[in-house]
């Protein structure tokens, strides 16, 4: 099967996206598919008439994930055409030639529904949920409103636009996060007013709107849903601090346990909430829900991730492995859901 694995881009999660895409690309090659890997922003400037037959290692120059965000301005400078379009040279025609596009994108335009909407108009099949549910899940403020409407437990909070005065203050400690960010970029925990103002400044570097919510002290978990059914719950325990960008992607920074060490009824409760979130946000194919559990055992859903990481340290592959599903079979499973969705 002819498959384009699409990664990169110009979001703060560019490095994570490329790492995910490399893993997906190599898995699909092992499955015998004619897979190629393209950077959605940089594209491909060669002859693409027989691109799926070319003997090229498309992942050869992709490195690992650094401890800090990539320099996006240096990436933009690589575009010879000035980068007026988000899609790089050749990306659209090559994707139209493929049987399916496996989205390895993370953050901003990759997960907010814009790419999905463009592909829908162009008749391109792709993995992951559609443009409406992508936008709902990416906007943490909108997602929390839907959580409240559907009685899904989530930390109490509010949102604030850049330049507005904060009229409703969440008690300290509180969590301040960019409304439409990912990979914990632009997320800070504030213990006093000085830290709160600094946290808002940090969040507004990445978005025009910030979400402020109560800080939940306790254990952190995640639970994926594929085709409407929850996978085993995984516990995430950073060795230091919280589950930030560094702890998510630097090997050895976090202890992950799957299946999580939880009473059966508590794990089933989290799985049921995950499936409810999947339905409430109108998600399709697959997604991953993040949770906190306080000292009294109360669960709080933090958010849903519509294109979760598929890196060497990512959570969905570990959850699938706990079910006896290899990484290669997981990629095949997701791809088959995309093909089914496009029928």
N, C-alpha and C positions, 0 to 999 in steps of 0.2 A: 504494500500500500504506500502511496506517496504522501508523506507527512512533512509539513513545515513546523518545526518547533520555534516559536517566536518569543524572544526574550529581549533583555537590555532596556532600551528606552532612556528617558531622561528624568525619571523619578529618583527620590533619595534611596530607593530600594534597587537601583540598577544592578549593583554587584550581586545581591541576593538572587535577583531574577536570572542573571547569567549563570550562576551556580546551579540553580534549579533546572534551567534549560539544558545545561550540559549533562546533568544526570538523566533527564528525560530522553534527550537525544541518544545517549549511549545505550539506554535501556531499550529503546525502540529499534536501534540498529541490531542489538542482540536478538530481538524478536524477528529479525529478517526483513524489516520494513525499509523502504527507500526514504530514509529520514535525512533532512537537512536542518541546520540551525541558522536562523537569521536574527540579526539585531534589528528590531523594528524601527529604530531611529537612523542607524547608519546604513542599513540596507545592503544591497549587492549590486555592484556596477559592472559585472562581467556579463557574458552571454548566458542567458538563462533558458534558452530553448530546450536544452537537454540537462538542466541543472540537477535533476534527480538521479541522473546516471553518472555524474561526475565523481571521480575517485578522489574525494577531498575529506580530510578530517575537519569537520566544521567546528569542532570544539577545541582544536589544538591550542589556540591563543587565549583561551579563557582561564583566568587565574582564580585564586580563592577570594574569600570575603575578608576585607580589611576590618579593623576595629572601629573605623570611623566612616562617615558617609562619603561617597565618591564625589569628586569635583565635577559637577555637571557642566560648568562653563567650558572646561577643557574638552568634554565630549561634544558639546555643541560646535566647538571650533573645528571639529573634524569634518563637518558637513560642507562639501564644496559648493552646494547650492544655497547655502545660508540657512538651511533648516526651516524653511517657511511651512513645510508640511511635517506633521508628526511622523508620517510614514516615509521611510528612507527610499532611495532609488530601488526600483524593482520589487519592493515588498508586496504591493497589491497584485501585480500580474503573477508573481510566483505563488502567492497564496491562492489565487484563483485557479492555478494549475493543480493544486494539491487536493487529495481526497478529504483531508481534514487538517486544520491548524491546531496544534497543541499549544495552548497559551501558557507560557512560562513567565508571563509578565507579573510584576508586583507593584502596588502603589499607584497613585495618581491615575494617568490616562489608561493604564493597563487594567485597573480594577474598578474604575468609576463608571464604566458602561460605555464610554465613548468609542473605544475600539470595537466592542461588541455591536454597537448600533451601526457603525460603518460596515462591519462584516455582514450584518443582516441585510443591509441595503444592496450589498454587492453579491449576495448569495454564497458567501463563504462559510463553510461549516467550521465550528470551533469548539474547544472543550471549555467547560465551566458554565456558569449561569448566564442569563441574558442581560441586556442592558438595563432594564428596569430594576431587577433585583440587585444587580451590581451597584447601581447608584444608591439604592436604599441602604444596603449594608455598609457601603463606603462612608456614608454620612452618619457619623456616630450620634449626632443629635436626632436625626430622623429615625434611626434605628431604635434609640431609647424610647421615643414616642410610641413606636409600634410595639416595643416590649411592654410598655405600660398598658396599652390598649388590649393586648392579648394576655395580660396578667403573668408576664414572664419576669421573674425576679431579677432585678438589676440594681446597681448602686444608685442611691438618690443623687440628683445633681441638677445642673443647669447649663446653659451655654451663653457665650458672650462673643459679640462681634468686635472686630478690631476698631478701636476708637470709642467704643461705648463705655459708660461707667457701669461697674458691677453693682447691681441693685440687690441681688440675692447672693449672700456669701455662704458657701458650704463650710461647715465647721472644720477646723484644722484637726488632724492632718487631712489634706485633700489631694486629689490627683488632677493635674491639669494636662490636657492633651490636645494636639491639633485635631480639629474636627474630622478631617478627611485624610489623616496620615496612616502610616502602617509601620510594622517592624519596630514599634515603640519609639520611632523618631519623633521628636517634639513632645515627649512625655516626661513630666517631672512630678515628684511628690513634694508638696509644700507643707512645712510645719509651722510657719508663721507668715506675717504679712510681707516681710522682705523676700522670703523664698517664693511667696505667691506671685508677687509682681515680677520677679525674675522668671518664674515659670510661664506666666502669660507672655512675656517678651519672647521667650524661647518658642512657645507654641505658634505665635504670630509670625515667626520667621518662615513657617511652612504652610500657613493657612490664614484666611481672613476671619476665621471663626474658631473658637476654642470651646471645649467641653470641660466643665469643672464638676467633679463628682466625689462622693465620700470615699475615703480610703478604707479598704477592707483588709484588716490584719488577719492573716491566716494562710491556708495552703492554696496553691495555684494548680489548676487542671486544664485540660483541653479535651474536646471530644469531637471527632469528625463524623459527618453524616455523608454517606454515599448512596445515591439513588433512594433517598428518603429514610434509610436505616442507619442507626448509630453504630459506630465502631467501638471497640474497647476504650475506656477512659485512660488517659495518660496523666501522670503527675509531673509537674515541673518544679524543681527546687534549685534555684541559683545558689552557688556557693557563697557569693557576696551580692548585696544589693537586691534589686528586683530584676525581672525578666526583660532587660533592656536590649538594645541593639547588639552590644558586645556579648551579653550572656546568651542571646539567641543563636549566634552564628559562629562563635569561637569554640572549637572543640575543647571539652574539659571544663567549661565554665558553669555548666548546669548538670545536675543529676536528674535524669528522666526515668520514670518507672512505669512500665506498661505490661499488663494491666495495673492500674493504680491500686495501692494498698488501701482499700475502702471496704466497708461492709457492703454486701451484695445489694441491699435495698438503696443505699446511697448512690452507688454506681448506676443503678437502674434509674434512679430519679434524675441524675445528670444526663443520662442518655435520652430520657423522655423529654427533658427540657430542650436538649439539642435538636431533637426532631421537631419540637414545637416552634423553635426559632427558625428552623429550615422552612417550615410551612408559613410562618408569619411574614418572613421577608421574601416569600415567593421564590425561594432558591431552587435551582435545578442542578442535576448531576452530582456535584459534591461541594462541600464547604467544611470549615472547621470552626467550632465555637469555643471561646475561652471563658474560664470560670475562676472565681475565688470562692473559698469556703471558709467562713469564720470559725471561731473557737467553739461556737454552739452548734456547728454543723449546718448552718444555713447557707444555701447556695446563691450565688449572684452571677448572672451571665454578663460578661463585660462587652463582648462584641462577636460578630461573625466575620470570618475571613473567606472571601469568595474564590480567591486563587491562592491557597495556602502554599507555603514553601515546600519545595521538593529537593532540598539540599541534603548533604550528608548528615546534618544534625536536625533535620526537620521532623515534625511530630506525626503527620499523617502516615509517612512510610513506616514509622515505628508502631503505630496503631494497627496498620494493615499486617505487619509482620507478626503481631500478637495473634492474629487470626490465621496465620499460616500462609498469608499472601505475600509473595516476593515483590520487590520494587518493580521488576519488569512486568509482573502480572498486574500490579496496581496501575501502571501506566496503560497497559492494554485494556484494563477494565474501564478506566476513565475515557479512553479513546472510543471504545465501543458504545458508551453512553452518549457521546457526542454524535456518533453516526446514527444512533437510534433516534436522538432528538431531532436530527435533520431530515428524517424520512418523511 
